[in-house]
Amino acid sequence: MWAALPKDFEDVDPTFHHSSSVVSVETASMTSAVVQTKLIVGKFLGYEQKRIPLLPGMEDMFLVSVEFQDDNVEWHCPPLLVDQRVDGQVGIYATSGTAIVKQEDHEETLSLSVGEIMVLSTGTESFTESGMTIRGSKDCKVVLLGGYAYPEKRHLLWNFCSWDTNKLKDAADAWERLDPNKLKDAADAWERLDRNKFPPVFNESNDDSIPLRKRNEKS
């Protein structure tokens, strides 16, 4: 999972944080023997993962893993976003097995298979203030992720993300200079690479590159 950074921190130096421990989350309707809920990043239902620091402006972000270890087990999730005055989103993403999601304010249910995501947004009919119930098959795993939106819209171009479309264009132009079809060899490509924009990747040979998709293709 990748998270866009706040506007004022988009150009900070890259950092890496690893935590071998996770925060176990308990709710009143959860039986830990058959459902394991773990907070990976951020804050969630009063719990906090302090071992992985977040930049200012990202305090409300969360990433939670919910693993079902028996068939037809239900896990009730209380309301995740309590501030209705600002835009927020919650995504429910299946990484294994099948999950059935039911919002308590709605009659219908939604089935999620691997690779599918359900997004709930504040201020829309799809958002529920009273929580939801997720029923999973054995070995089902879902990820809950979300938080409140930044004031500025974010734009995507291939692997680049920014609030500033000019920054995306500059990055794409710099990367396109590495197009192997326009250069003599890989070594020539990396000699032309702007190391201020694309520092070497640690523990990699850094002697090849992936061509940028055409600008009119969706990434």
C-alpha positions as CSV (number, residue, x, y, z in Angstrom):
1,M,0.0,0.0,0.0
2,W,1.2,3.5,-0.9
3,A,0.0,6.7,0.8
4,A,0.2,10.2,-0.8
5,L,2.1,12.7,1.3
6,P,0.8,16.0,2.5
7,K,1.5,18.9,0.1
8,D,4.3,20.4,2.3
9,F,6.1,17.1,2.6
10,E,6.0,15.7,-1.0
11,D,9.7,16.5,-1.5
12,V,11.2,15.2,1.8
13,D,14.0,12.8,1.6
14,P,12.8,9.1,1.4
15,T,12.8,7.2,4.7
16,F,12.0,3.6,5.6
17,H,10.5,2.4,8.9
18,H,10.0,-1.3,9.8
19,S,8.2,-2.7,12.8
20,S,8.2,-6.4,13.6
21,S,5.3,-5.8,16.0
22,V,1.7,-4.9,15.3
23,V,-1.0,-3.6,17.6
24,S,-3.8,-6.1,18.3
25,V,-7.2,-4.5,18.1
26,E,-10.2,-5.8,20.1
27,T,-13.8,-4.9,19.8
28,A,-16.8,-6.0,21.9
29,S,-18.1,-8.3,19.2
30,M,-14.8,-9.9,18.2
31,T,-13.7,-13.3,19.3
32,S,-9.9,-13.3,19.1
33,A,-9.7,-17.1,18.6
34,V,-11.3,-16.9,15.1
35,V,-10.7,-13.3,14.0
36,Q,-7.4,-11.5,14.4
37,T,-7.4,-7.7,13.9
38,K,-4.1,-5.9,13.7
39,L,-3.3,-2.2,13.3
40,I,-0.4,-1.9,10.9
41,V,-0.2,1.9,10.5
42,G,-1.9,4.9,12.1
43,K,-4.8,5.2,14.6
44,F,-7.9,3.0,14.7
45,L,-10.7,2.9,17.3
46,G,-8.6,4.3,20.0
47,Y,-5.5,2.2,19.2
48,E,-2.2,3.6,17.8
49,Q,0.8,2.2,16.1
50,K,3.6,4.3,17.5
51,R,6.5,2.4,16.0
52,I,5.8,3.7,12.5
53,P,5.8,7.5,12.6
54,L,3.5,9.5,10.3
55,L,4.1,13.0,9.0
56,P,2.0,16.0,10.1
57,G,-1.3,15.9,8.3
58,M,-1.5,12.1,8.2
59,E,-2.5,11.6,11.8
60,D,-6.0,10.3,10.9
61,M,-4.7,7.6,8.4
62,F,-5.1,3.9,9.3
63,L,-4.2,0.5,7.8
64,V,-5.7,-2.5,9.5
65,S,-5.6,-6.2,8.7
66,V,-8.5,-8.5,9.6
67,E,-8.0,-12.2,9.3
68,F,-10.8,-14.8,9.6
69,Q,-9.7,-18.2,10.8
70,D,-13.0,-20.0,10.6
71,D,-16.0,-20.1,8.2
72,N,-18.9,-17.7,8.5
73,V,-17.4,-15.7,11.2
74,E,-18.7,-12.2,11.6
75,W,-16.7,-9.2,12.8
76,H,-18.5,-6.0,13.7
77,C,-16.7,-2.8,13.0
78,P,-17.8,0.4,14.8
79,P,-18.0,3.7,12.9
80,L,-14.5,4.6,11.6
81,L,-14.9,8.3,10.6
82,V,-16.7,10.4,13.2
83,D,-16.2,13.9,11.7
84,Q,-18.9,14.4,9.1
85,R,-17.7,18.0,8.4
86,V,-14.7,16.9,6.3
87,D,-14.2,14.5,3.5
88,G,-13.2,11.0,4.5
89,Q,-13.0,7.6,2.9
90,V,-12.7,4.0,4.1
91,G,-11.7,1.3,1.8
92,I,-12.3,-2.4,2.4
93,Y,-10.0,-4.5,0.3
94,A,-9.9,-8.3,0.0
95,T,-6.5,-9.9,-0.2
96,S,-7.5,-13.6,0.2
97,G,-10.8,-15.5,0.4
98,T,-14.3,-14.0,0.2
99,A,-15.8,-11.4,2.4
100,I,-19.4,-10.2,2.8
101,V,-19.8,-6.6,3.9
102,K,-23.1,-5.3,5.3
103,Q,-23.6,-1.7,6.4
104,E,-25.9,-1.5,9.3
105,D,-27.9,1.4,7.8
106,H,-28.6,-0.5,4.5
107,E,-30.3,-3.8,3.7
108,E,-28.1,-4.9,0.9
109,T,-24.8,-6.7,1.2
110,L,-21.7,-6.7,-1.0
111,S,-19.5,-9.6,-1.7
112,L,-15.7,-8.9,-2.1
113,S,-13.3,-11.3,-3.8
114,V,-9.5,-11.0,-4.0
115,G,-8.5,-7.7,-5.7
116,E,-11.8,-6.0,-5.2
117,I,-12.3,-2.9,-3.0
118,M,-15.3,-1.2,-1.5
119,V,-15.1,2.5,-0.8
120,L,-17.3,4.3,1.7
121,S,-17.2,8.2,1.7
122,T,-18.6,10.7,4.1
123,G,-21.4,12.9,2.8
124,T,-22.8,10.2,0.5
125,E,-25.5,7.6,0.9
126,S,-22.9,4.8,0.8
127,F,-21.4,5.9,4.1
128,T,-22.8,4.6,7.4
129,E,-22.4,6.2,10.8
130,S,-23.3,3.1,12.7
131,G,-20.7,0.8,11.5
132,M,-20.7,-2.4,9.5
133,T,-20.4,-6.2,9.7
134,I,-17.9,-8.2,7.7
135,R,-18.4,-12.0,7.4
136,G,-15.4,-13.9,6.0
137,S,-14.7,-17.4,4.8
138,K,-11.9,-19.4,6.5
139,D,-8.5,-17.9,5.7
140,C,-10.2,-14.8,4.4
141,K,-8.2,-11.6,4.9
142,V,-9.3,-8.1,4.3
143,V,-7.5,-4.8,4.7
144,L,-9.3,-1.6,6.0
145,L,-7.6,1.6,5.0
146,G,-8.6,5.2,5.1
147,G,-8.7,8.6,6.7
148,Y,-9.6,12.2,5.9
149,A,-8.8,13.7,2.5
150,Y,-6.2,16.4,1.9
151,P,-7.4,19.9,0.9
152,E,-5.8,19.5,-2.5
153,K,-6.7,16.9,-5.2
154,R,-4.0,14.4,-6.0
155,H,-3.0,13.4,-9.5
156,L,-1.5,10.2,-10.8
157,L,0.7,9.7,-13.8
158,W,2.1,6.2,-14.1
159,N,4.2,5.7,-10.9
160,F,4.2,9.4,-10.1
161,C,1.8,11.1,-7.7
162,S,1.5,14.8,-6.8
163,W,-0.9,17.7,-6.1
164,D,1.0,19.6,-8.8
165,T,0.5,18.5,-12.4
166,N,3.7,20.4,-13.4
167,K,5.7,18.3,-11.1
168,L,4.3,15.2,-12.7
169,K,5.2,16.4,-16.2
170,D,8.7,17.3,-15.1
171,A,9.2,13.9,-13.6
172,A,7.8,12.1,-16.7
173,D,10.0,14.2,-19.0
174,A,13.1,13.3,-16.9
175,W,12.2,9.6,-16.9
176,E,11.5,9.5,-20.6
177,R,15.1,10.5,-21.3
178,L,15.8,6.9,-20.2
179,D,13.8,5.3,-23.0
180,P,16.1,2.4,-24.1
181,N,14.8,2.8,-27.7
182,K,16.4,6.3,-27.9
183,L,19.7,5.5,-26.2
184,K,22.7,3.4,-27.1
185,D,22.6,1.1,-24.0
186,A,21.6,0.9,-20.4
187,A,24.8,2.5,-19.2
188,D,24.1,5.5,-21.4
189,A,20.6,5.7,-20.0
190,W,21.8,5.9,-16.4
191,E,24.5,8.4,-17.2
192,R,21.7,10.8,-18.4
193,L,19.5,10.2,-15.4
194,D,18.9,13.1,-13.1
195,R,20.0,11.8,-9.8
196,N,18.4,14.7,-8.0
197,K,15.0,13.4,-9.1
198,F,15.8,9.7,-9.1
199,P,18.4,8.7,-6.6
200,P,19.9,5.2,-6.9
201,V,17.8,2.4,-5.3
202,F,19.6,0.8,-2.4
203,N,20.8,-2.8,-2.9
204,E,19.9,-2.7,-6.6
205,S,22.1,-2.7,-9.7
206,N,20.5,0.5,-11.1
207,D,21.5,-0.5,-14.6
208,D,18.1,-0.8,-16.3
209,S,14.8,1.2,-16.5
210,I,11.1,0.7,-17.3
211,P,9.7,2.7,-20.2
212,L,7.1,5.3,-19.2
213,R,3.6,4.5,-20.5
214,K,2.3,6.9,-23.1
215,R,0.8,10.0,-21.6
216,N,-2.7,9.2,-22.9
217,E,-2.7,5.7,-21.2
218,K,-4.3,5.2,-17.8
219,S,-1.9,4.1,-15.1
